[in-house]
């Protein structure tokens, strides 16, 4: 109830996303990129929030407001990947759209300092789809990925085991936007 009240107040103030308040400290077997994590405050800004995370990873001085306006998600609809790609490229970032990503190519991308945007379940990961998330870390033993924009007011990231991630990956499985300078 408190979380809903805070989201309502934040939304009425025009705040579209909240920054992560907890630092991620990688443990043995984990590889985590320095990508800021944000949580959206409404039901349709996940594409803009994911784009903001990656723009700010490479261009930390970038304006939240300008990134959001460039992506321009439609209320209660959201945005397709094309506007997310266009926004990332507007900030002079390279983006590769892939449809065949797997565990090994995802790890390779992250090892090269290239975070990703993928489609997952809605807000709580196990939702009904149509949600954009960032991937900016992985762990082994067990294999897992670190997802950003996963809801929550204090912590917006979530470690998800690879098998579960694959079951809730949409757009289709293997589809991702890989981003770098």
LINUR-V290204 format. One record per pair of residues at least 12 apart in sequence whose ideal C-beta (glycine too) atoms are under 6 Angstrom apart, sorted by the first residue. I is the first residue (numbers start at 1). J is the second residue. Records with the same first field share a line. If there is no record, write none. Layout:
I: J, J
This chain:
3: 153
6: 153
7: 41
10: 41
11: 41, 42
15: 41
16: 41, 45, 68
17: 38, 40, 49
18: 39
19: 38
20: 37, 156
21: 154
22: 155
29: 139, 140, 141
30: 139
31: 110, 138
32: 137
33: 115, 136
35: 53, 57, 115, 136
36: 53, 56
37: 148, 156, 157
38: 52, 53
39: 149, 151, 156
44: 73, 75, 76, 78
45: 73
46: 131, 132, 149
47: 71, 73, 78, 79, 84, 132
48: 68, 71, 73
49: 149
50: 117, 132, 134, 149
51: 67, 71, 84, 87
52: 67
53: 134, 148
54: 115, 179
55: 67, 91
58: 93, 181
59: 91
70: 87, 90
71: 83, 87
88: 179
93: 179
94: 180
95: 177, 179
96: 178
97: 177
98: 176
99: 174, 175
100: 174
101: 174, 176
103: 162
107: 138
109: 178
110: 138
114: 178, 180
115: 134, 136, 179
116: 135, 176, 178
117: 132, 134, 177
118: 133, 135, 176
119: 170, 171
120: 133, 168
121: 168
123: 151
124: 151
129: 170
133: 147, 149
134: 148
142: 161
143: 162
144: 159, 161, 162
145: 160, 165
146: 159
147: 160
